Amino acid sequence: MARDAPHLAPLYDFRVEDLCQWHIVEAICFRCRRTAEVRHDAITRGVRGTERLTNLFRKLKCTNCGNREDNRLAVRLMSRN
Ligand SMILES: [Zn+2]
């Protein structure tokens, strides 16, 4: 069954302004593999809409192990009922 999913930009090209309310953004720690959902307002606050998400997440600090390097992100689509 075909699903009517909104277009999802490739992650390397995903910009802050591409974020919609049905996107679930997760940060994944490179070192300890901790995955945490990140609120949109925590991402968009104080950054330009043209900023790429991958750039922002590289600077993120893991709350579990404190790692700041090579952290990645994942964007999933929330199921809409
Ligand atoms: Zn970590």
PDB file of the backbone (N, CA, C, O) and the ligand in Angstrom, with CONECT records:
HET     ZN  A 101       1
ATOM      1  N   MET A   1       0.851  -1.194   0.000  1.00  0.00           N
ATOM      2  CA  MET A   1       0.000   0.000   0.000  1.00  0.00           C
ATOM      3  C   MET A   1       0.882   1.237   0.000  1.00  0.00           C
ATOM      4  O   MET A   1       1.759   1.387   0.850  1.00  0.00           O
ATOM      5  N   ALA A   2       0.648   2.098  -0.934  1.00  0.00           N
ATOM      6  CA  ALA A   2       1.433   3.336  -1.021  1.00  0.00           C
ATOM      7  C   ALA A   2       0.990   4.322   0.066  1.00  0.00           C
ATOM      8  O   ALA A   2      -0.198   4.524   0.316  1.00  0.00           O
ATOM      9  N   ARG A   3       1.990   4.918   0.690  1.00  0.00           N
ATOM     10  CA  ARG A   3       1.660   5.881   1.734  1.00  0.00           C
ATOM     11  C   ARG A   3       1.958   7.290   1.250  1.00  0.00           C
ATOM     12  O   ARG A   3       2.916   7.532   0.515  1.00  0.00           O
ATOM     13  N   ASP A   4       1.130   8.186   1.674  1.00  0.00           N
ATOM     14  CA  ASP A   4       1.284   9.579   1.266  1.00  0.00           C
ATOM     15  C   ASP A   4       2.256  10.293   2.203  1.00  0.00           C
ATOM     16  O   ASP A   4       1.864  11.108   3.038  1.00  0.00           O
ATOM     17  N   ALA A   5       3.525   9.962   2.038  1.00  0.00           N
ATOM     18  CA  ALA A   5       4.540  10.546   2.914  1.00  0.00           C
ATOM     19  C   ALA A   5       5.086  11.832   2.309  1.00  0.00           C
ATOM     20  O   ALA A   5       5.345  11.895   1.107  1.00  0.00           O
ATOM     21  N   PRO A   6       5.258  12.842   3.129  1.00  0.00           N
ATOM     22  CA  PRO A   6       5.838  14.089   2.622  1.00  0.00           C
ATOM     23  C   PRO A   6       7.283  13.845   2.182  1.00  0.00           C
ATOM     24  O   PRO A   6       7.960  12.959   2.703  1.00  0.00           O
ATOM     25  N   HIS A   7       7.725  14.610   1.256  1.00  0.00           N
ATOM     26  CA  HIS A   7       9.090  14.481   0.780  1.00  0.00           C
ATOM     27  C   HIS A   7      10.068  14.764   1.910  1.00  0.00           C
ATOM     28  O   HIS A   7       9.935  15.750   2.634  1.00  0.00           O
ATOM     29  N   LEU A   8      11.039  13.893   2.045  1.00  0.00           N
ATOM     30  CA  LEU A   8      12.052  14.082   3.064  1.00  0.00           C
ATOM     31  C   LEU A   8      13.378  14.379   2.361  1.00  0.00           C
ATOM     32  O   LEU A   8      13.886  13.562   1.593  1.00  0.00           O
ATOM     33  N   ALA A   9      13.915  15.539   2.635  1.00  0.00           N
ATOM     34  CA  ALA A   9      15.171  15.926   2.000  1.00  0.00           C
ATOM     35  C   ALA A   9      16.292  15.007   2.480  1.00  0.00           C
ATOM     36  O   ALA A   9      16.234  14.493   3.597  1.00  0.00           O
ATOM     37  N   PRO A  10      17.307  14.796   1.651  1.00  0.00           N
ATOM     38  CA  PRO A  10      18.464  14.017   2.118  1.00  0.00           C
ATOM     39  C   PRO A  10      19.045  14.691   3.355  1.00  0.00           C
ATOM     40  O   PRO A  10      19.113  15.918   3.429  1.00  0.00           O
ATOM     41  N   LEU A  11      19.460  13.882   4.322  1.00  0.00           N
ATOM     42  CA  LEU A  11      19.881  14.461   5.593  1.00  0.00           C
ATOM     43  C   LEU A  11      21.039  15.437   5.462  1.00  0.00           C
ATOM     44  O   LEU A  11      21.085  16.439   6.175  1.00  0.00           O
ATOM     45  N   TYR A  12      21.959  15.164   4.575  1.00  0.00           N
ATOM     46  CA  TYR A  12      23.113  16.061   4.457  1.00  0.00           C
ATOM     47  C   TYR A  12      22.712  17.435   3.952  1.00  0.00           C
ATOM     48  O   TYR A  12      23.461  18.404   4.073  1.00  0.00           O
ATOM     49  N   ASP A  13      21.518  17.499   3.386  1.00  0.00           N
ATOM     50  CA  ASP A  13      21.061  18.775   2.830  1.00  0.00           C
ATOM     51  C   ASP A  13      19.856  19.324   3.587  1.00  0.00           C
ATOM     52  O   ASP A  13      19.217  20.281   3.149  1.00  0.00           O
ATOM     53  N   PHE A  14      19.557  18.710   4.721  1.00  0.00           N
ATOM     54  CA  PHE A  14      18.375  19.094   5.472  1.00  0.00           C
ATOM     55  C   PHE A  14      18.647  20.394   6.227  1.00  0.00           C
ATOM     56  O   PHE A  14      19.604  20.486   6.996  1.00  0.00           O
ATOM     57  N   ARG A  15      17.796  21.395   5.999  1.00  0.00           N
ATOM     58  CA  ARG A  15      18.000  22.690   6.640  1.00  0.00           C
ATOM     59  C   ARG A  15      16.989  22.911   7.752  1.00  0.00           C
ATOM     60  O   ARG A  15      15.944  22.264   7.811  1.00  0.00           O
ATOM     61  N   VAL A  16      17.330  23.839   8.628  1.00  0.00           N
ATOM     62  CA  VAL A  16      16.449  24.159   9.748  1.00  0.00           C
ATOM     63  C   VAL A  16      15.062  24.542   9.250  1.00  0.00           C
ATOM     64  O   VAL A  16      14.052  24.180   9.854  1.00  0.00           O
ATOM     65  N   GLU A  17      15.022  25.271   8.151  1.00  0.00           N
ATOM     66  CA  GLU A  17      13.734  25.723   7.638  1.00  0.00           C
ATOM     67  C   GLU A  17      12.908  24.602   6.998  1.00  0.00           C
ATOM     68  O   GLU A  17      11.732  24.791   6.686  1.00  0.00           O
ATOM     69  N   ASP A  18      13.529  23.438   6.806  1.00  0.00           N
ATOM     70  CA  ASP A  18      12.794  22.288   6.261  1.00  0.00           C
ATOM     71  C   ASP A  18      12.019  21.535   7.336  1.00  0.00           C
ATOM     72  O   ASP A  18      11.179  20.691   7.026  1.00  0.00           O
ATOM     73  N   LEU A  19      12.303  21.841   8.590  1.00  0.00           N
ATOM     74  CA  LEU A  19      11.646  21.138   9.689  1.00  0.00           C
ATOM     75  C   LEU A  19      10.149  21.409   9.714  1.00  0.00           C
ATOM     76  O   LEU A  19       9.710  22.559   9.678  1.00  0.00           O
ATOM     77  N   CYS A  20       9.380  20.340   9.777  1.00  0.00           N
ATOM     78  CA  CYS A  20       7.940  20.475   9.923  1.00  0.00           C
ATOM     79  C   CYS A  20       7.522  19.753  11.201  1.00  0.00           C
ATOM     80  O   CYS A  20       8.307  19.014  11.794  1.00  0.00           O
ATOM     81  N   GLN A  21       6.295  19.975  11.609  1.00  0.00           N
ATOM     82  CA  GLN A  21       5.870  19.425  12.897  1.00  0.00           C
ATOM     83  C   GLN A  21       5.797  17.906  12.897  1.00  0.00           C
ATOM     84  O   GLN A  21       5.805  17.287  13.961  1.00  0.00           O
ATOM     85  N   TRP A  22       5.728  17.303  11.729  1.00  0.00           N
ATOM     86  CA  TRP A  22       5.669  15.836  11.702  1.00  0.00           C
ATOM     87  C   TRP A  22       7.048  15.192  11.587  1.00  0.00           C
ATOM     88  O   TRP A  22       7.154  13.972  11.459  1.00  0.00           O
ATOM     89  N   HIS A  23       8.093  15.995  11.633  1.00  0.00           N
ATOM     90  CA  HIS A  23       9.442  15.436  11.675  1.00  0.00           C
ATOM     91  C   HIS A  23       9.846  15.170  13.124  1.00  0.00           C
ATOM     92  O   HIS A  23       9.675  16.024  13.993  1.00  0.00           O
ATOM     93  N   ILE A  24      10.373  13.998  13.365  1.00  0.00           N
ATOM     94  CA  ILE A  24      10.936  13.688  14.677  1.00  0.00           C
ATOM     95  C   ILE A  24      12.451  13.665  14.511  1.00  0.00           C
ATOM     96  O   ILE A  24      12.993  12.874  13.739  1.00  0.00           O
ATOM     97  N   VAL A  25      13.117  14.535  15.240  1.00  0.00           N
ATOM     98  CA  VAL A  25      14.566  14.645  15.112  1.00  0.00           C
ATOM     99  C   VAL A  25      15.240  13.937  16.284  1.00  0.00           C
ATOM    100  O   VAL A  25      14.910  14.172  17.446  1.00  0.00           O
ATOM    101  N   GLU A  26      16.175  13.080  15.956  1.00  0.00           N
ATOM    102  CA  GLU A  26      16.906  12.368  16.996  1.00  0.00           C
ATOM    103  C   GLU A  26      18.398  12.607  16.853  1.00  0.00           C
ATOM    104  O   GLU A  26      18.932  12.686  15.747  1.00  0.00           O
ATOM    105  N   ALA A  27      19.052  12.720  17.990  1.00  0.00           N
ATOM    106  CA  ALA A  27      20.509  12.838  18.002  1.00  0.00           C
ATOM    107  C   ALA A  27      21.090  11.502  18.432  1.00  0.00           C
ATOM    108  O   ALA A  27      20.604  10.871  19.370  1.00  0.00           O
ATOM    109  N   ILE A  28      22.125  11.085  17.741  1.00  0.00           N
ATOM    110  CA  ILE A  28      22.750   9.803  18.038  1.00  0.00           C
ATOM    111  C   ILE A  28      24.215  10.041  18.375  1.00  0.00           C
ATOM    112  O   ILE A  28      24.973  10.590  17.576  1.00  0.00           O
ATOM    113  N   CYS A  29      24.595   9.618  19.570  1.00  0.00           N
ATOM    114  CA  CYS A  29      25.974   9.821  20.006  1.00  0.00           C
ATOM    115  C   CYS A  29      26.895   8.834  19.303  1.00  0.00           C
ATOM    116  O   CYS A  29      26.622   7.635  19.237  1.00  0.00           O
ATOM    117  N   PHE A  30      27.977   9.364  18.788  1.00  0.00           N
ATOM    118  CA  PHE A  30      28.949   8.541  18.068  1.00  0.00           C
ATOM    119  C   PHE A  30      29.639   7.559  19.011  1.00  0.00           C
ATOM    120  O   PHE A  30      29.963   6.438  18.621  1.00  0.00           O
ATOM    121  N   ARG A  31      29.860   7.985  20.252  1.00  0.00           N
ATOM    122  CA  ARG A  31      30.647   7.161  21.167  1.00  0.00           C
ATOM    123  C   ARG A  31      29.808   6.128  21.917  1.00  0.00           C
ATOM    124  O   ARG A  31      30.140   4.943  21.921  1.00  0.00           O
ATOM    125  N   CYS A  32      28.723   6.576  22.551  1.00  0.00           N
ATOM    126  CA  CYS A  32      27.971   5.636  23.400  1.00  0.00           C
ATOM    127  C   CYS A  32      26.659   5.192  22.753  1.00  0.00           C
ATOM    128  O   CYS A  32      25.917   4.395  23.329  1.00  0.00           O
ATOM    129  N   ARG A  33      26.380   5.703  21.570  1.00  0.00           N
ATOM    130  CA  ARG A  33      25.188   5.288  20.810  1.00  0.00           C
ATOM    131  C   ARG A  33      23.877   5.732  21.454  1.00  0.00           C
ATOM    132  O   ARG A  33      22.810   5.246  21.076  1.00  0.00           O
ATOM    133  N   ARG A  34      23.940   6.633  22.407  1.00  0.00           N
ATOM    134  CA  ARG A  34      22.710   7.116  23.007  1.00  0.00           C
ATOM    135  C   ARG A  34      21.898   7.849  21.950  1.00  0.00           C
ATOM    136  O   ARG A  34      22.428   8.652  21.182  1.00  0.00           O
ATOM    137  N   THR A  35      20.606   7.560  21.927  1.00  0.00           N
ATOM    138  CA  THR A  35      19.724   8.234  20.998  1.00  0.00           C
ATOM    139  C   THR A  35      18.728   9.062  21.789  1.00  0.00           C
ATOM    140  O   THR A  35      18.074   8.557  22.701  1.00  0.00           O
ATOM    141  N   ALA A  36      18.617  10.322  21.439  1.00  0.00           N
ATOM    142  CA  ALA A  36      17.712  11.198  22.163  1.00  0.00           C
ATOM    143  C   ALA A  36      16.911  12.035  21.191  1.00  0.00           C
ATOM    144  O   ALA A  36      17.439  12.565  20.214  1.00  0.00           O
ATOM    145  N   GLU A  37      15.632  12.143  21.476  1.00  0.00           N
ATOM    146  CA  GLU A  37      14.801  13.000  20.645  1.00  0.00           C
ATOM    147  C   GLU A  37      15.097  14.463  20.991  1.00  0.00           C
ATOM    148  O   GLU A  37      15.244  14.820  22.160  1.00  0.00           O
ATOM    149  N   VAL A  38      15.179  15.288  19.970  1.00  0.00           N
ATOM    150  CA  VAL A  38      15.511  16.689  20.168  1.00  0.00           C
ATOM    151  C   VAL A  38      14.320  17.551  19.780  1.00  0.00           C
ATOM    152  O   VAL A  38      13.780  17.435  18.679  1.00  0.00           O
ATOM    153  N   ARG A  39      13.925  18.408  20.694  1.00  0.00           N
ATOM    154  CA  ARG A  39      12.792  19.287  20.413  1.00  0.00           C
ATOM    155  C   ARG A  39      13.155  20.291  19.329  1.00  0.00           C
ATOM    156  O   ARG A  39      14.291  20.757  19.243  1.00  0.00           O
ATOM    157  N   HIS A  40      12.173  20.609  18.514  1.00  0.00           N
ATOM    158  CA  HIS A  40      12.428  21.532  17.408  1.00  0.00           C
ATOM    159  C   HIS A  40      12.899  22.898  17.886  1.00  0.00           C
ATOM    160  O   HIS A  40      13.788  23.501  17.285  1.00  0.00           O
ATOM    161  N   ASP A  41      12.298  23.382  18.971  1.00  0.00           N
ATOM    162  CA  ASP A  41      12.686  24.731  19.397  1.00  0.00           C
ATOM    163  C   ASP A  41      14.121  24.763  19.937  1.00  0.00           C
ATOM    164  O   ASP A  41      14.757  25.816  19.968  1.00  0.00           O
ATOM    165  N   ALA A  42      14.617  23.602  20.360  1.00  0.00           N
ATOM    166  CA  ALA A  42      16.010  23.541  20.800  1.00  0.00           C
ATOM    167  C   ALA A  42      16.956  23.616  19.603  1.00  0.00           C
ATOM    168  O   ALA A  42      18.122  23.983  19.744  1.00  0.00           O
ATOM    169  N   ILE A  43      16.442  23.266  18.433  1.00  0.00           N
ATOM    170  CA  ILE A  43      17.258  23.297  17.226  1.00  0.00           C
ATOM    171  C   ILE A  43      17.202  24.663  16.563  1.00  0.00           C
ATOM    172  O   ILE A  43      18.216  25.202  16.120  1.00  0.00           O
ATOM    173  N   THR A  44      16.000  25.209  16.507  1.00  0.00           N
ATOM    174  CA  THR A  44      15.788  26.415  15.702  1.00  0.00           C
ATOM    175  C   THR A  44      16.148  27.702  16.433  1.00  0.00           C
ATOM    176  O   THR A  44      16.328  28.746  15.805  1.00  0.00           O
ATOM    177  N   ARG A  45      16.253  27.630  17.761  1.00  0.00           N
ATOM    178  CA  ARG A  45      16.513  28.839  18.521  1.00  0.00           C
ATOM    179  C   ARG A  45      17.869  29.457  18.149  1.00  0.00           C
ATOM    180  O   ARG A  45      18.917  28.828  18.300  1.00  0.00           O
ATOM    181  N   GLY A  46      17.822  30.673  17.673  1.00  0.00           N
ATOM    182  CA  GLY A  46      19.059  31.412  17.434  1.00  0.00           C
ATOM    183  C   GLY A  46      19.858  30.998  16.212  1.00  0.00           C
ATOM    184  O   GLY A  46      21.006  31.412  16.055  1.00  0.00           O
ATOM    185  N   VAL A  47      19.266  30.187  15.346  1.00  0.00           N
ATOM    186  CA  VAL A  47      20.011  29.817  14.142  1.00  0.00           C
ATOM    187  C   VAL A  47      19.237  30.246  12.894  1.00  0.00           C
ATOM    188  O   VAL A  47      18.013  30.375  12.916  1.00  0.00           O
ATOM    189  N   ARG A  48      19.972  30.460  11.822  1.00  0.00           N
ATOM    190  CA  ARG A  48      19.339  30.838  10.565  1.00  0.00           C
ATOM    191  C   ARG A  48      18.626  29.636   9.944  1.00  0.00           C
ATOM    192  O   ARG A  48      19.027  28.488  10.135  1.00  0.00           O
ATOM    193  N   GLY A  49      17.569  29.927   9.205  1.00  0.00           N
ATOM    194  CA  GLY A  49      16.798  28.868   8.573  1.00  0.00           C
ATOM    195  C   GLY A  49      17.579  28.086   7.549  1.00  0.00           C
ATOM    196  O   GLY A  49      17.241  26.943   7.241  1.00  0.00           O
ATOM    197  N   THR A  50      18.618  28.692   7.019  1.00  0.00           N
ATOM    198  CA  THR A  50      19.406  28.031   5.984  1.00  0.00           C
ATOM    199  C   THR A  50      20.519  27.155   6.559  1.00  0.00           C
ATOM    200  O   THR A  50      21.245  26.488   5.823  1.00  0.00           O
ATOM    201  N   GLU A  51      20.637  27.169   7.873  1.00  0.00           N
ATOM    202  CA  GLU A  51      21.665  26.349   8.518  1.00  0.00           C
ATOM    203  C   GLU A  51      21.338  24.874   8.324  1.00  0.00           C
ATOM    204  O   GLU A  51      20.181  24.474   8.457  1.00  0.00           O
ATOM    205  N   ARG A  52      22.345  24.064   8.011  1.00  0.00           N
ATOM    206  CA  ARG A  52      22.103  22.640   7.829  1.00  0.00           C
ATOM    207  C   ARG A  52      22.110  21.921   9.173  1.00  0.00           C
ATOM    208  O   ARG A  52      22.929  22.204  10.046  1.00  0.00           O
ATOM    209  N   LEU A  53      21.184  20.994   9.313  1.00  0.00           N
ATOM    210  CA  LEU A  53      21.080  20.263  10.575  1.00  0.00           C
ATOM    211  C   LEU A  53      22.361  19.492  10.892  1.00  0.00           C
ATOM    212  O   LEU A  53      22.755  19.390  12.054  1.00  0.00           O
ATOM    213  N   THR A  54      22.997  18.960   9.879  1.00  0.00           N
ATOM    214  CA  THR A  54      24.210  18.177  10.130  1.00  0.00           C
ATOM    215  C   THR A  54      25.292  19.042  10.768  1.00  0.00           C
ATOM    216  O   THR A  54      26.065  18.555  11.592  1.00  0.00           O
ATOM    217  N   ASN A  55      25.353  20.309  10.400  1.00  0.00           N
ATOM    218  CA  ASN A  55      26.336  21.217  11.005  1.00  0.00           C
ATOM    219  C   ASN A  55      26.031  21.446  12.475  1.00  0.00           C
ATOM    220  O   ASN A  55      26.939  21.469  13.306  1.00  0.00           O
ATOM    221  N   LEU A  56      24.757  21.615  12.795  1.00  0.00           N
ATOM    222  CA  LEU A  56      24.361  21.874  14.178  1.00  0.00           C
ATOM    223  C   LEU A  56      24.639  20.665  15.061  1.00  0.00           C
ATOM    224  O   LEU A  56      25.098  20.806  16.194  1.00  0.00           O
ATOM    225  N   PHE A  57      24.359  19.484  14.538  1.00  0.00           N
ATOM    226  CA  PHE A  57      24.482  18.292  15.355  1.00  0.00           C
ATOM    227  C   PHE A  57      25.917  17.883  15.592  1.00  0.00           C
ATOM    228  O   PHE A  57      26.214  17.171  16.550  1.00  0.00           O
ATOM    229  N   ARG A  58      26.793  18.322  14.741  1.00  0.00           N
ATOM    230  CA  ARG A  58      28.199  18.003  14.957  1.00  0.00           C
ATOM    231  C   ARG A  58      28.719  18.652  16.239  1.00  0.00           C
ATOM    232  O   ARG A  58      29.667  18.166  16.855  1.00  0.00           O
ATOM    233  N   LYS A  59      28.087  19.753  16.627  1.00  0.00           N
ATOM    234  CA  LYS A  59      28.564  20.480  17.813  1.00  0.00           C
ATOM    235  C   LYS A  59      27.816  20.082  19.076  1.00  0.00           C
ATOM    236  O   LYS A  59      28.122  20.556  20.170  1.00  0.00           O
ATOM    237  N   LEU A  60      26.834  19.206  18.911  1.00  0.00           N
ATOM    238  CA  LEU A  60      26.014  18.818  20.050  1.00  0.00           C
ATOM    239  C   LEU A  60      26.820  18.011  21.059  1.00  0.00           C
ATOM    240  O   LEU A  60      27.704  17.238  20.688  1.00  0.00           O
ATOM    241  N   LYS A  61      26.503  18.199  22.348  1.00  0.00           N
ATOM    242  CA  LYS A  61      27.188  17.437  23.385  1.00  0.00           C
ATOM    243  C   LYS A  61      26.258  16.358  23.916  1.00  0.00           C
ATOM    244  O   LYS A  61      25.105  16.631  24.250  1.00  0.00           O
ATOM    245  N   CYS A  62      26.758  15.144  23.992  1.00  0.00           N
ATOM    246  CA  CYS A  62      25.968  14.037  24.511  1.00  0.00           C
ATOM    247  C   CYS A  62      25.772  14.209  26.006  1.00  0.00           C
ATOM    248  O   CYS A  62      26.736  14.461  26.729  1.00  0.00           O
ATOM    249  N   THR A  63      24.533  14.076  26.485  1.00  0.00           N
ATOM    250  CA  THR A  63      24.262  14.240  27.908  1.00  0.00           C
ATOM    251  C   THR A  63      24.638  12.997  28.696  1.00  0.00           C
ATOM    252  O   THR A  63      24.662  13.031  29.926  1.00  0.00           O
ATOM    253  N   ASN A  64      24.925  11.930  28.028  1.00  0.00           N
ATOM    254  CA  ASN A  64      25.284  10.693  28.705  1.00  0.00           C
ATOM    255  C   ASN A  64      26.789  10.575  28.920  1.00  0.00           C
ATOM    256  O   ASN A  64      27.235  10.326  30.040  1.00  0.00           O
ATOM    257  N   CYS A  65      27.571  10.749  27.869  1.00  0.00           N
ATOM    258  CA  CYS A  65      29.017  10.538  27.988  1.00  0.00           C
ATOM    259  C   CYS A  65      29.820  11.810  27.733  1.00  0.00           C
ATOM    260  O   CYS A  65      31.039  11.815  27.905  1.00  0.00           O
ATOM    261  N   GLY A  66      29.151  12.887  27.326  1.00  0.00           N
ATOM    262  CA  GLY A  66      29.855  14.155  27.131  1.00  0.00           C
ATOM    263  C   GLY A  66      30.576  14.279  25.807  1.00  0.00           C
ATOM    264  O   GLY A  66      31.263  15.272  25.566  1.00  0.00           O
ATOM    265  N   ASN A  67      30.430  13.296  24.955  1.00  0.00           N
ATOM    266  CA  ASN A  67      31.093  13.338  23.658  1.00  0.00           C
ATOM    267  C   ASN A  67      30.546  14.473  22.796  1.00  0.00           C
ATOM    268  O   ASN A  67      29.335  14.691  22.750  1.00  0.00           O
ATOM    269  N   ARG A  68      31.419  15.183  22.124  1.00  0.00           N
ATOM    270  CA  ARG A  68      31.004  16.280  21.259  1.00  0.00           C
ATOM    271  C   ARG A  68      31.364  16.011  19.800  1.00  0.00           C
ATOM    272  O   ARG A  68      31.111  16.850  18.935  1.00  0.00           O
ATOM    273  N   GLU A  69      31.934  14.881  19.529  1.00  0.00           N
ATOM    274  CA  GLU A  69      32.461  14.682  18.182  1.00  0.00           C
ATOM    275  C   GLU A  69      31.686  13.648  17.379  1.00  0.00           C
ATOM    276  O   GLU A  69      31.299  12.585  17.864  1.00  0.00           O
ATOM    277  N   ASP A  70      31.484  14.020  16.135  1.00  0.00           N
ATOM    278  CA  ASP A  70      30.873  13.113  15.156  1.00  0.00           C
ATOM    279  C   ASP A  70      29.488  12.625  15.542  1.00  0.00           C
ATOM    280  O   ASP A  70      29.069  11.550  15.111  1.00  0.00           O
ATOM    281  N   ASN A  71      28.776  13.394  16.340  1.00  0.00           N
ATOM    282  CA  ASN A  71      27.408  13.017  16.652  1.00  0.00           C
ATOM    283  C   ASN A  71      26.541  13.167  15.409  1.00  0.00           C
ATOM    284  O   ASN A  71      26.738  14.074  14.600  1.00  0.00           O
ATOM    285  N   ARG A  72      25.601  12.282  15.276  1.00  0.00           N
ATOM    286  CA  ARG A  72      24.776  12.275  14.076  1.00  0.00           C
ATOM    287  C   ARG A  72      23.325  12.536  14.412  1.00  0.00           C
ATOM    288  O   ARG A  72      22.920  12.549  15.574  1.00  0.00           O
ATOM    289  N   LEU A  73      22.570  12.739  13.378  1.00  0.00           N
ATOM    290  CA  LEU A  73      21.148  12.947  13.590  1.00  0.00           C
ATOM    291  C   LEU A  73      20.352  12.053  12.667  1.00  0.00           C
ATOM    292  O   LEU A  73      20.841  11.583  11.639  1.00  0.00           O
ATOM    293  N   ALA A  74      19.125  11.834  13.058  1.00  0.00           N
ATOM    294  CA  ALA A  74      18.189  11.098  12.223  1.00  0.00           C
ATOM    295  C   ALA A  74      16.885  11.876  12.219  1.00  0.00           C
ATOM    296  O   ALA A  74      16.469  12.425  13.239  1.00  0.00           O
ATOM    297  N   VAL A  75      16.257  11.913  11.077  1.00  0.00           N
ATOM    298  CA  VAL A  75      14.958  12.558  10.986  1.00  0.00           C
ATOM    299  C   VAL A  75      13.944  11.513  10.568  1.00  0.00           C
ATOM    300  O   VAL A  75      14.074  10.894   9.512  1.00  0.00           O
ATOM    301  N   ARG A  76      12.944  11.322  11.392  1.00  0.00           N
ATOM    302  CA  ARG A  76      11.886  10.358  11.078  1.00  0.00           C
ATOM    303  C   ARG A  76      10.577  11.092  10.889  1.00  0.00           C
ATOM    304  O   ARG A  76      10.408  12.231  11.323  1.00  0.00           O
ATOM    305  N   LEU A  77       9.675  10.426  10.247  1.00  0.00           N
ATOM    306  CA  LEU A  77       8.346  11.019  10.065  1.00  0.00           C
ATOM    307  C   LEU A  77       7.385  10.444  11.085  1.00  0.00           C
ATOM    308  O   LEU A  77       7.234   9.229  11.213  1.00  0.00           O
ATOM    309  N   MET A  78       6.749  11.328  11.793  1.00  0.00           N
ATOM    310  CA  MET A  78       5.735  10.940  12.746  1.00  0.00           C
ATOM    311  C   MET A  78       4.549  10.366  11.979  1.00  0.00           C
ATOM    312  O   MET A  78       4.166  10.893  10.935  1.00  0.00           O
ATOM    313  N   SER A  79       3.975   9.297  12.493  1.00  0.00           N
ATOM    314  CA  SER A  79       2.787   8.784  11.802  1.00  0.00           C
ATOM    315  C   SER A  79       1.598   9.701  12.108  1.00  0.00           C
ATOM    316  O   SER A  79       1.335  10.065  13.254  1.00  0.00           O
ATOM    317  N   ARG A  80       0.916  10.043  11.058  1.00  0.00           N
ATOM    318  CA  ARG A  80      -0.201  10.970  11.220  1.00  0.00           C
ATOM    319  C   ARG A  80      -1.517  10.226  11.175  1.00  0.00           C
ATOM    320  O   ARG A  80      -1.790   9.496  10.222  1.00  0.00           O
ATOM    321  N   ASN A  81      -2.315  10.402  12.175  1.00  0.00           N
ATOM    322  CA  ASN A  81      -3.603   9.721  12.215  1.00  0.00           C
ATOM    323  C   ASN A  81      -4.721  10.669  11.808  1.00  0.00           C
ATOM    324  O   ASN A  81      -5.886  10.273  11.780  1.00  0.00           O
TER     325      ASN A  81
HETATM  326 ZN    ZN A 101      27.359   9.644  24.380  1.00  0.00          ZN2+
END
